[in-house]
Amino acid sequence: MIDLNQHKLELNYPCSWEYKLITYSYEEALKSVKDVICEREFKLTTSKVSKKGKFESFTLEIIVHNEDDRVTIYELFGKHESIKMVL
C-alpha cells in the first residue's frame, strides 16, 4: 500500500483547482465564495444534496497561482461561518 503522507503533491502553477464546499444552500455557498476569493473568476456548480435535504455540496473551480494561494483559500473556507465543511 502507498503511504500518501510520504509523497508531496507536485503541481505546475498556475493551475485549475477544485474545492468541495458543503453548506445549507446555493446562496450561502455563493456568498462565501465571493467573501473568500473576491473578484477572481470561478465556476460554482451543485454536486449533491444530503439524504435529508439539510445540506448541499458544491464544486468550486478556480485558478490557483501557487501553493500558498491554494492552501490559504482552503483555510479561509474552513473558517467561514457559512461553510460546514471544505474538501
PLY file of the C-alpha trace (Angstrom):
ply
format ascii 1.0
element vertex 87
property float x
property float y
property float z
element edge 86
property int vertex1
property int vertex2
end_header
0.00 0.00 0.00
1.22 3.53 -0.78
1.61 5.92 2.15
0.43 9.26 0.73
1.88 11.14 3.71
5.36 10.39 2.39
4.66 11.93 -1.02
4.42 15.65 -1.72
1.81 16.84 -4.20
3.59 18.26 -7.24
1.64 20.81 -9.23
2.59 23.18 -12.02
1.20 26.60 -11.09
-0.92 28.37 -12.04
-3.44 25.58 -12.35
-7.13 24.86 -12.01
-8.12 23.53 -8.58
-11.42 22.24 -7.22
-12.74 22.66 -3.71
-15.82 20.84 -2.45
-17.94 23.15 -0.28
-20.71 21.85 1.97
-23.29 24.33 3.24
-27.05 24.83 3.60
-27.83 26.45 0.24
-26.50 27.73 -3.07
-26.94 31.30 -1.82
-24.72 30.64 1.21
-22.13 28.91 -0.96
-22.10 31.82 -3.42
-21.80 34.39 -0.61
-18.88 32.53 0.95
-17.11 32.25 -2.41
-17.46 35.99 -3.00
-16.24 36.70 0.56
-13.16 34.48 0.20
-12.00 34.99 -3.38
-13.43 38.47 -4.01
-13.21 39.42 -7.70
-11.46 36.32 -9.05
-13.14 34.26 -11.74
-14.66 30.97 -10.62
-17.15 28.30 -11.54
-19.57 27.06 -8.84
-21.69 24.01 -9.58
-24.10 21.99 -7.48
-22.89 18.50 -6.62
-25.23 16.70 -4.25
-27.94 17.17 -1.65
-27.79 15.29 1.64
-30.18 12.42 2.25
-32.48 14.54 4.44
-32.01 17.65 2.30
-30.40 19.73 5.05
-27.02 20.21 3.36
-25.87 20.74 -0.21
-22.42 20.27 -1.68
-20.91 22.41 -4.40
-17.81 22.19 -6.54
-15.81 25.38 -6.81
-13.31 25.55 -9.66
-10.74 28.33 -9.56
-7.24 29.07 -10.84
-4.69 28.97 -8.02
-1.40 30.75 -8.52
0.85 28.91 -6.07
0.87 26.58 -3.07
0.24 29.38 -0.58
-2.73 30.62 -2.60
-4.25 27.12 -2.75
-3.79 26.47 0.99
-4.93 29.95 2.06
-8.19 29.61 0.12
-8.79 26.22 1.74
-8.16 27.65 5.22
-10.40 30.68 4.64
-13.28 28.46 3.56
-12.68 26.28 6.62
-13.13 29.34 8.87
-16.09 30.86 7.01
-19.33 30.82 9.00
-21.47 29.63 6.05
-19.28 26.65 5.18
-19.88 23.50 7.19
-17.04 21.55 5.55
-14.48 22.05 2.80
-12.65 19.29 0.97
0 1
1 2
2 3
3 4
4 5
5 6
6 7
7 8
8 9
9 10
10 11
11 12
12 13
13 14
14 15
15 16
16 17
17 18
18 19
19 20
20 21
21 22
22 23
23 24
24 25
25 26
26 27
27 28
28 29
29 30
30 31
31 32
32 33
33 34
34 35
35 36
36 37
37 38
38 39
39 40
40 41
41 42
42 43
43 44
44 45
45 46
46 47
47 48
48 49
49 50
50 51
51 52
52 53
53 54
54 55
55 56
56 57
57 58
58 59
59 60
60 61
61 62
62 63
63 64
64 65
65 66
66 67
67 68
68 69
69 70
70 71
71 72
72 73
73 74
74 75
75 76
76 77
77 78
78 79
79 80
80 81
81 82
82 83
83 84
84 85
85 86
